[in-house]
């Protein structure tokens, strides 16, 4: 059975621990890249990462987008959204359907 991980700054991701998710706090891109690579090698089916960290490690995020597992999902941090995750959803919907229905 796959596990779920959350990567981001402490204030944004600590609440996910209450839900039983594995939480990894980091604030710099080097540590985020290292954590992402370590987690992806383990039995995690979904990795949530804050948009702010994801925009600093786009090469790593793109590499895992090509794989089926783990699914990488961008979430806003406690300061708000950069709309990166929503833009990715729109692109995928348009790719699958042929037009943006959202």
C-alpha positions as CSV (number, residue, x, y, z in Angstrom):
1,X,0.0,0.0,0.0
2,X,1.3,3.4,-1.0
3,X,1.9,6.2,1.5
4,X,1.4,9.9,1.1
5,X,4.0,12.6,1.8
6,X,3.9,16.4,2.1
7,X,7.0,18.6,1.5
8,X,7.1,22.3,2.4
9,X,7.8,24.9,5.0
10,X,6.8,24.1,8.6
11,X,3.9,26.5,8.8
12,X,2.3,25.2,5.6
13,X,2.6,21.4,6.1
14,X,2.5,20.7,9.8
15,X,-1.3,20.4,9.8
16,X,-1.1,17.5,7.4
17,X,0.5,15.4,10.2
18,X,-2.8,15.4,12.0
19,X,-4.3,13.7,9.0
20,X,-1.7,10.9,9.3
21,X,0.4,12.0,6.3
22,X,4.2,11.8,6.4
23,X,5.4,15.4,6.6
24,X,8.9,16.6,5.6
25,X,9.8,20.2,6.4
26,X,12.3,22.1,4.3
27,X,12.8,25.7,3.2
28,X,15.6,25.6,0.7
29,X,15.7,24.2,-2.8
30,X,18.7,21.9,-2.2
31,X,17.0,20.2,0.8
32,X,13.7,20.0,-1.1
33,X,15.4,18.3,-4.1
34,X,17.2,15.8,-1.8
35,X,13.9,15.0,0.1
36,X,12.0,14.6,-3.1
37,X,14.5,12.1,-4.5
38,X,14.6,10.1,-1.3
39,X,10.8,10.0,-0.9
40,X,10.3,9.0,-4.6
41,X,12.5,5.9,-4.1
42,X,10.3,4.8,-1.2
43,X,6.7,3.5,-1.3
44,X,5.0,6.9,-1.7
45,X,2.2,7.0,-4.2
46,X,1.4,10.7,-3.8
47,X,3.8,13.6,-2.9
48,X,2.3,17.0,-2.1
49,X,4.8,19.8,-2.4
50,X,4.2,23.5,-1.9
51,X,4.2,25.6,-5.0
52,X,6.9,27.9,-3.6
53,X,9.3,25.0,-3.3
54,X,8.3,23.5,-6.6
55,X,9.0,26.6,-8.6
56,X,12.6,26.5,-7.2
57,X,13.2,22.9,-8.4
58,X,11.3,22.7,-11.7
59,X,13.7,20.2,-13.2
60,X,13.1,17.7,-10.4
61,X,9.3,18.2,-10.5
62,X,9.3,17.7,-14.3
63,X,11.3,14.4,-14.0
64,X,8.6,12.9,-11.7
65,X,5.7,14.3,-13.8
66,X,6.7,11.8,-16.5
67,X,6.4,8.9,-14.1
68,X,3.1,7.3,-13.1
69,X,4.1,6.8,-9.4
70,X,4.6,8.9,-7.4
71,X,2.0,11.5,-8.4
72,X,3.3,15.0,-7.7
73,X,0.7,17.5,-6.6
74,X,1.4,21.1,-6.1
75,X,-0.4,22.8,-3.2
76,X,-0.3,26.5,-2.0
77,X,1.5,27.4,1.1
78,X,0.1,29.3,4.1
79,X,0.7,32.6,2.3
80,X,-1.4,31.8,-0.8
81,X,-1.3,30.3,-4.2
82,X,1.0,31.0,-7.2
83,X,-1.6,29.2,-9.4
84,X,1.1,26.8,-10.7
85,X,-0.9,23.8,-9.6
86,X,-4.1,25.1,-11.2
87,X,-2.2,25.9,-14.4
88,X,-0.9,22.3,-14.6
89,X,-4.4,20.9,-14.1
90,X,-5.7,23.2,-16.9
91,X,-2.9,22.0,-19.3
92,X,-3.6,18.4,-18.5
93,X,-7.3,18.8,-19.1
94,X,-6.7,20.6,-22.4
95,X,-4.3,17.8,-23.4
96,X,-6.7,15.0,-22.6
97,X,-9.9,16.6,-24.0
98,X,-8.6,18.9,-26.7
99,X,-9.9,22.1,-25.2
100,X,-10.0,23.7,-21.8
101,X,-13.4,23.1,-20.2
102,X,-12.4,24.5,-16.9
